[in-house]
Amino acid sequence: MNKKILRLAIPNILSNLSIPLLSSVDTIVVGHLEKVSYLGAIAVGSAIFNFLYLGLGFLRMGTTGITAQYYGKKENNGIIHTLGRSITTALFMALLFILFQEVIAWISFQLISPTEEVKELALQYFYIRIWAAPATLSLYVFHGWFLGMQNARIPLYLALFVNGANIIFNLTLIYGFGYKSDGVAYGTVAAQYSGLALAIFLFLRNYRSFLPLVRLKEIFRMDELRRFFSVNSDIFIRTLLLIFALTFFTAKSAGFGEDLLAANSILMQLWLLIAYGVDGFAFAAESLTGRYTGAADLNNLKKVIRGVFLWGIAISVIFTAVYYLFETPLLNLFTDKGDVIALCSDYMIWIILSPVINSVCFIWDGIYIGATSTKALRNSMIISVLFIFLPAYYLLEPLIFNDGLWLAIYLFMIARGATLTIMYKKHIILKTAGESS
């Protein structure tokens, strides 16, 4: 079981690590252009797309869970038609983004108020990059489908290829052809469609035998569509609440002044960094939980859950040790401002203690998504945000200021892990036991 977990987790960890690399290269390249407004345009434009695409993360997560369950049941019809439904949904959402791009841009810049120069460049970036939506969302689907098929190598190849191509296109367009922030947008579009072409090629190379099974009426079968959208709507609500909690944290940090906002932003980067490591095991949990839930194999399911928790907590302990031992070098990587570093040090204890607590709910997320027990996942997030996080903030912030904000987000993560642990027997174990009987 450890071999199966690591075979899925290690490629996902490597592909996750390529994401901050791309972001860093974009920032470094644009940050050395003559105007700082180019960097602002990339930041604003990327923030808009991050919000749009994060909300559609269900295209990957829901596809993984449903596909893995059909894989466990050895139902090839269900496997290929899940891909068809997901791709259809992705292309429909991408079409909506393109058709309503003017509306999206207007709303975005009502919420974000940059300088006129940054706004003009960010709009240029937005109107170019929006055309990558069909490829970007389709890649979400392929990534999830391959994981559901217990194949983590192809998502790794795709991530490395897309991010590598993005870097090459950006460097070529900016340094070779004199583009500015618009070059980053064109580079992203080119890289996404190149990645989609590779995904289709790898699908045909490895899974061509599924194509004769495709029936259009099966893709639009009502009972399967209801299940598909029920699972994905729960994940969508869960994701929106998570975005709200993180945005609320940033908004309240902004009210504490520029220095504390900067310090909290740096600390939050370290807080979320654990996800790049632990999510590899959460993705493995999605694939294997779905497989053994679909096969009604309770014995192997329990082994998976025990294994991913052991590996995830081991990784989180390493993160805790790194944060404790290398606090100063880590903070110096993010900023050279002495006042901000001093503030970060004042609140660093929250970051040092966070990895183990955060890893518990990250891994549970993967297990529940694999089992498609998404209503429990949704309900856990509702309880954690509305009944723990917000009341804790309004009670604690007047008493202990920024520590109150950090304690509130801490209690939020504890509540997520605790509620999912409490619901685990009913929504994972008994559900699988019932299917096996």
N, C-alpha and C positions, 0 to 999 in steps of 0.2 A: 504493500500500500504506500509506503514511503517513496518507493521508486515511481509509482504512478503520480503521486502528488508532486514530486520534484520535476518529473518529466513535463508537467503542465505549468508548474509555478516558475521555474527558472527562465524559460523563454518569455513569460509575461513580465517578470521583473526586468529583464533586459530591454524589452520593448518599452516599458514604462520609463526607463532611464533615458531613452532617446527623446522623450518629450521635453524635459527641461533643457536638454542640450540644444534643441532647435530654437526654443525661446531665447536662450542665452546668446546664440549666434546672431539671431535677428536683432537683438538689442545692441550687441557689440557693433555690428555692421552699420546700423542706422545711427547709433550713438556717436559714430565718428564722422558723420556727414556735417556739413557746415552749419546747418540750422537745427536747434534743439526741437523745433516744431515738428520735424519729421518723426522724431522719437515719440512725441506726444500723439501724433496721428496714429502711429502703430498701436500705442497703448489704448487709445480710445476705440479704434476700429476693432482690435482684438477683443476688447471687453464686450462689445456688442455681440460678436460671433460666439464668444464663450458662453454668454447668457442664452443665445438662441440654441446652440448645440447641446449645452449641458442639460437643458430641459428635454431634449430628445434622446438622452442616453438610454432610454428604454428600448430603442431600436437595437442596441447591442445586448443589453441585459436580458430583456424578455426573449429575444431570439436564442440566446445561449440556453436558458432554462428549458424552454419548450423543445428545442432541438435535442438537447441531451436526454430528455425523457423519452422521446421517440427513439433515440439511439439505444437506450436501455431496453426498450420494448422490441427493438429490431423491426420497427415499422418504417420502411423506406418511403412509403407514400407520405406519411406525416413529416418525415425529415425534409423531403424536397419541397413540399407545399408550404412548410413553415418559411423556408427561404423565399418562396414566391410571394407570400403574404407580406413578409417584412420588406422586401425590395419594392413592392407596389406601394406600401405605406411610405417608405423613404422617398420615393420619387414624387408621390403626391404632396408630401410636406415641402419638398424642395421646390416644386412648382408654385406652391402658395407663397413661399419666401420670395421667389423671383417676381411673381405677379404683384405682390404687395410690398415691394422693396421701398417704394417712396413712403408708404405709411410707416414701415418699420424704422426707416431713417428719421422721419419726423418725430416719432415717439421717442426714439433713442436720444435725440439731441434736445428734447424737452427735459429729459431726465439728467443728461450730462451737459454741462455748460462750459466747454473749453473756450479758449481765445478764438477770434475769428479766423486767424491763420491756421490754427490746429484744426478747427472745424472744417475748413475748406479741404485740407489735405485728408482728414479722416473720412469725409464724404467720398472723396475720390477713391480712397482705399476700399471703402464699403461697397461702392457701386461696381468695382472690379471683382472683389472677392466673392460677392453674392452668387456669381455664376459658377462657383465651385460647389454650391450646395448639393446638386444631384450626386456628384462624386463623393463628397464628404459623408453624406448620410448613407449612401450605398456601402461605403467602406465600413461604417458602423455595423451594418447588417452582416457583411461578409465576415468581419472580425468575430461577431457573436456566433455566427453559424459554424465557423471553423472550430471555435472553442467547444461548442455543443457537440461537435463530431469528435471530441477528445484530441483535437489537433492544435497544439499551441505553437508549432513550428511556423506554420503559414502566417498567422498573425504577427509573429516576430519578424519574418521576412518582409511583410508588408509595412510594418512600422519603421524598420530600418531603411527600407527602400524609399518610402514616402518622405521621411524626415531628411534622409541624405539627399534626395532629389531636390527637396525644398531649399536646402542650404546651397546646393550647386546652382540652381536657377537664380536664387537671390543674389549670390555673389557675381554671377555672370551678368545679370541685368543691371546691377548697380555699378560694378566696377568696369564691366565690359561695354555697356551701352549707355551709361550715364543716367539711368533711372534713379529715382529717390524712393520715398515710401511707397509709391505706386509699383515699383519693382518688386517689393515684398509681396504685394497683393497678386501681381501677375505670376510670380514664382509659386505662390500657394495654389493658385488655380491650376497651373501646369503640373505641379507635383501631385495634386489630388486626382486629376484625370489619369496621370501616368500610373498612380497606385491602383486606380480602379481597373485599368487595362491589365495590370499584373494580377489582380485578384481574380478577374475573369479567366485569364490564362491558367492560373494555378487551379481554379475550380475545374476547368475543362480537362486539365491534365490528370487530376486526382479523382474527380467525381463525375466524369462524363457519363458513367453508367446509369446515373440517376435521371438523366434527361428524358429517356423514353417513358418514364412514369408520369411526366408533367401533364396535368389536365387543367384547363382554365377554370372549369366549373368547380374543381376541388379547391383552387385558391380562394374562391369566393363562396365557399360553403358556409352557411350561416352559423351552424353550431361551432365550427372552428374559428370563425371570425369573432364570435362572441367571446370565446375563451381567450383568443389572442388580444383583443382590445380590453378585456377585463384585467388580464395580467399587466398589460402595458399602462393602463390608466392608473392602476395602483402605484406602479413604479414612478409614473409621471408626477402624481400628487406627492409621493415621498420625496422626489427630487426637488420639486418646487419648495417644499418646506425646508429642506436642507439649504437650498440657495438663500431662502429668506433668513434663516438663522445666521449664516455667514455674512450676508449683506447687512443685517441688523448689527452684528458685531463691528463691522467696519464703520457703519454710520455713527454708532455711539462712540467709537474711538475718535472719529473726526471732531466730535464735540469737546474732546479733552485737550485740543490744541495740536499744532503741527508736529511738535517733537514727540508727543505721546502717540499720535496717529502713526508716525513713521516707525516708532518702536513696536507698537502692536502689529503693524503690517509685517515687519521683519520676523517677529516672534510667531505670527500666524503661518508664515512660510515654513518655518521649522516645525511647527505643529502639524502641518499637512504633509510634510516631507515623508513621514512614516508611511503614508499611503502608497508611495512608489515602491516600497519594499513589501509591505503586508498585502497590498492588492494582488500581487502575484499569487499568493496563497488563497486569497478570496476568489480569484478567477478559477484557480484549480478546484476550489470548493464548489463553484457554480457548475463546472463541467461534470465532476464526479458525483456530486449530490444529485444532479439531474439524471445522470446515468443510472445510479442505483435506486433512486426513487421510481424511475420509469420501469426498472426491472423488478421492483418490489423486493429488493435485496437488503433487508434490514441489517444483517450482520456486517456487510461491507460498508453500508451507510454509516454505521456507528464508528467503524474504523477510520473512515474518511474524516468525520467530524473530530475525532480525537487527534488524528494526525495533523490536520491543518491548524488546529489550535496550538498544538505543541510547537510546530514550526513557526507559526505567526508570533507567538509569545517569545520564542527564542530570538527572532529578528528584532522584536521591540525592545528586549533587554539590551541588545547590542546598541540600538539607537540611544537608549537612556545613558549607557556608558559613554558613548561618543559625545552626547550633549554635555554631560558632566565634566568629562576630561578636557574637552576642546572648546569650551564655551567662548573664550576670548577670540581665538582664531576664526571660529564660525561667525561671530558677530562682525569681526573686521572684514570678512568677505563681503558682507552686505552694505557696509557703510564705513566712512572714515570720520563721521561726525561724533565727537567725543560725548556731547550731551545725549545723543540718541543711544549710543552704546551703553552709557551709564544707566539710562532708563531701562534698556533691555535687560541689563544685569539685575536690576531691581525685581524684575518679574520673571526671570529665567527659570525659577523653581517650578512654575506651572508647566514649562516646556519639558524640563527634565523628568517630571513625573508622568507626562502625558502618554508616551508610546504604548505602554501595556494597556491602559484604559481604552485608548483609541483603537488598538488592534482588535479588541474583543468585538466591538460593534462592526468593524470592517469585515471581519471573518463571518460573523453571523449574517451580514448582508448577503455575502456570497452563498451561504448555505440556503437561506430562505429563497433567494432568486433561483437557485438551481432546483429547489423543490417546487417552484412557482407558488409558494405560500405568500403571495405578495400583499394580500389584505392584512396579514399580521405585520408585515414590514411597514405598510402604510399607517396602521393603527399605532405602532410603536413610535413612529415619527410624530404623529399628531400629539400623542401623550407627552413626548419629550420636549416638543417645541412649545405647545400651548399651556401645558400644566406644570412644566418644570423650568424650562429655560427663561421664558418671559417673566413669570412670577419671581423667580430667583433674582433676575437682574433688577427688577423694580424694588425688591426688598433689600438687596445687598449693596447696590451701587451708591445709594445715599449714605450708607454706613462706612464702607471701605473703598469707595471710589473705583479706580481701575482694577484693583483686586476683586471687587464685586463682579465686574464684567467677566474677568477670567474664571472666577468661581462658577458663574452662571453657565458659561460654555462648557466648563468641566462637568457640572452636574447634568447638563444636556447629554454629553457623551456617556456618562455613567448610566443615565436613564435609558438610553438606547440599548446599551448592552444588557442591562438588568431586565427590561421588558421582553427583549428577544430571548433571553435565557429562560424566563418564566414561561413563555409561550412555546418553547421548543418542543416539549413532550407532545403537546396536543397537535401542533401544526406540522411537525416533522416526523416524529417517531410514530405516533398513533395513525397519522395519515398513511405512512408507508406500510405499517403493519396491517392496516385495513385493506390496502391494495393487494398485499401478499396473501391475505386470506380469501 
